[in-house]
Amino acid sequence: MEITNIFKNKNIKVTEIPKWGTFLRKQWEDNFANHLSFEEKKNIYLWNSGGFCGYLWHLFSYEKKDNLQGQEAEKAFNNEQKDFCYVFWQHTDYALILENADILKASDLEDECDIYVVDKEFNWTYVNTHESGLCGPYFSRKDS
């Protein structure tokens, strides 16, 4: 993937974890959307349902969790300490572990759609959506 080259060129250690997407998406949901009921998650199309494509980031676009958006989200992400991160996408099980990623910036992810970045403990997340300019990017903390 081209994005791994961007990371490697910045001297970020990249470990590919090709089958971790499902696990990481579930961990994300458990950490950021655990305050919602099953029905609330269904109503905001958090998952694929009834012919509608679900997105975890609907948590933010439906205003179900506090978040920063747009340039504020990018700034918060850029300023966040990123020693160890997971990177995963909405529609693939391919994922990455990034180490020594402090130099990672939002601009490095601008060509990626429906990409999620979280720290090792899932304390914060940054999401770049496929609806750039309309929805996102988003930054949120687990405890916000």
C-alpha positions in Angstrom: 0.0 0.0 0.0 1.2 3.5 -0.8 0.4 4.7 2.7 2.9 2.4 4.2 5.6 4.1 2.1 4.5 7.5 3.4 5.0 6.2 7.0 8.3 4.4 6.3 9.6 7.5 4.5 9.0 9.4 7.8 11.0 6.7 9.7 7.8 5.4 11.4 8.1 1.7 12.1 5.2 -0.1 10.3 4.0 -3.6 11.1 1.3 -5.0 8.9 -1.5 -6.9 10.6 -3.6 -8.1 7.7 -6.5 -9.7 9.5 -7.0 -7.4 12.5 -9.6 -5.1 11.0 -12.6 -6.8 12.5 -11.0 -6.9 15.9 -9.9 -3.3 15.9 -13.3 -2.0 14.7 -14.9 -3.9 17.5 -12.4 -2.5 20.0 -13.1 1.0 18.6 -16.9 0.5 19.0 -16.4 -0.8 22.6 -14.3 2.1 23.6 -16.0 5.0 21.8 -19.7 3.9 21.4 -20.2 1.9 24.5 -22.7 4.5 25.9 -25.2 3.7 23.1 -27.7 0.9 23.1 -28.0 -1.7 20.4 -31.0 0.2 19.0 -29.2 3.5 19.0 -26.3 2.0 17.2 -28.6 0.5 14.6 -30.4 3.8 14.1 -27.2 5.7 13.2 -26.1 2.9 10.8 -23.0 2.1 12.9 -23.0 -1.3 11.1 -24.1 -2.6 7.7 -27.9 -3.1 7.9 -30.8 -3.4 5.5 -28.8 -2.5 2.4 -27.2 0.6 4.1 -23.5 0.7 4.5 -22.5 1.3 8.2 -19.7 3.5 9.4 -18.3 3.7 12.9 -17.7 7.4 12.3 -21.5 7.9 12.2 -21.1 8.1 15.9 -19.7 11.6 15.3 -21.8 12.7 12.3 -25.0 11.8 14.2 -23.6 13.8 17.1 -23.7 10.9 19.5 -20.3 11.6 21.0 -18.3 14.8 21.6 -15.7 15.4 18.9 -13.7 18.0 17.1 -14.2 18.4 13.4 -12.3 19.7 10.4 -9.3 21.8 11.0 -9.8 21.6 14.8 -9.6 17.8 14.6 -6.5 17.9 12.4 -4.8 20.3 14.9 -5.7 18.0 17.9 -4.4 15.0 16.0 -1.2 16.7 15.0 -0.6 17.7 18.6 -1.4 14.3 20.1 1.5 12.1 21.2 1.6 9.1 18.9 4.2 6.7 20.2 2.2 3.6 19.2 -0.9 3.6 17.0 -3.3 1.3 15.3 -4.4 2.2 11.8 -7.4 0.5 10.2 -10.1 1.1 7.7 -13.8 0.6 7.6 -14.1 -1.9 4.8 -11.0 -4.1 5.0 -9.4 -6.3 7.5 -6.0 -5.0 6.7 -4.5 -2.9 9.5 -1.2 -1.5 10.7 0.7 -0.9 13.9 2.8 2.3 13.9 5.6 2.9 16.3 7.5 6.1 16.8 4.7 7.9 15.0 4.9 11.3 16.6 5.8 12.8 13.2 2.5 11.5 11.7 0.3 14.3 10.7 -3.3 14.6 9.5 -2.0 15.6 6.0 -0.4 12.2 5.7 -3.9 10.6 5.8 -5.7 13.1 3.5 -5.9 10.7 0.6 -7.3 7.9 2.7 -11.0 7.3 3.1 -12.7 5.8 6.1 -9.4 5.4 8.0 -9.2 5.3 11.7 -6.2 6.0 13.9 -6.2 5.2 17.6 -3.6 5.0 20.3 -2.6 1.7 21.9 -5.2 2.1 24.8 -8.0 3.5 22.6 -8.0 6.8 24.6 -8.3 8.9 21.4 -9.2 8.5 17.8 -8.7 10.4 14.5 -11.0 9.5 11.6 -10.7 10.6 8.0 -14.0 9.9 6.1 -14.9 9.4 2.5 -17.1 12.5 2.8 -14.3 15.0 3.1 -15.6 18.5 3.5 -19.0 17.3 4.6 -18.2 14.9 7.4 -15.0 15.0 9.3 -12.2 14.6 9.8 -13.0 13.8 13.4 -11.0 13.7 16.6 -12.4 12.5 19.9 -11.3 11.2 23.2 -12.8 8.1 24.9 -13.7 10.1 28.0 -15.2 13.1 26.3 
